[in-house]
Amino acid sequence: MPKMKSNRAAKKRFSRTGTGKVKRSKAFTSHMLTSKSTKRKRNLRKSGLLSKGDAKKVMTAISA
């Protein structure tokens, strides 16, 4: 039986914090930036965390 492969796309998009939570980058940062305020764009640069349910799914994809 071969080893299970991890989802490479998920591995590039998510990372774990020291406490085991799953870190993600925010969406809506790629185009049409002139219509977004400077404050909104600045806040989108910060990373966010996944919810518990989503984190469980992502962890199986990352570490499979």
C-alpha positions in Angstrom: 0.0 0.0 0.0 1.6 3.4 -1.0 1.7 6.3 1.3 -1.0 8.9 1.3 -0.1 12.2 -0.5 -0.7 15.5 1.2 -2.6 18.2 -0.7 0.2 20.4 -2.0 -2.1 23.3 -2.8 -3.4 23.3 0.8 0.1 23.0 2.1 1.1 26.2 0.4 -1.9 28.1 1.5 -2.1 27.2 5.2 0.4 26.9 8.0 0.2 26.0 11.7 0.8 28.3 14.6 2.8 27.3 17.7 -0.4 26.5 19.6 -1.7 24.2 16.8 -4.2 26.6 15.2 -4.3 26.9 11.4 -3.3 30.2 9.9 -4.6 31.5 6.6 -4.2 34.6 4.4 -7.2 36.8 3.6 -9.0 37.0 0.3 -9.9 40.0 -1.9 -6.3 41.3 -2.2 -5.4 40.6 -5.9 -7.3 43.1 -8.1 -9.7 46.0 -8.3 -7.8 47.6 -5.4 -8.7 51.2 -6.4 -12.2 50.8 -5.2 -11.1 49.5 -1.8 -10.1 51.9 1.0 -6.5 52.1 2.3 -7.7 50.9 5.7 -9.4 47.9 4.2 -6.4 46.9 2.1 -4.1 47.3 5.2 -6.3 45.0 7.3 -6.4 42.4 4.5 -2.6 42.1 4.7 -2.9 40.6 8.2 -3.3 36.8 8.5 -6.4 35.2 9.9 -7.3 31.9 11.7 -9.5 29.1 10.5 -12.5 27.9 12.5 -12.3 24.6 14.4 -14.3 22.6 11.8 -12.4 24.0 8.8 -9.1 23.5 10.6 -9.8 19.8 11.1 -10.4 19.3 7.4 -7.3 21.3 6.4 -5.1 19.4 8.9 -6.0 16.1 7.3 -5.2 17.6 3.8 -1.9 19.1 5.0 -0.5 16.1 7.0 -1.8 13.1 5.1 
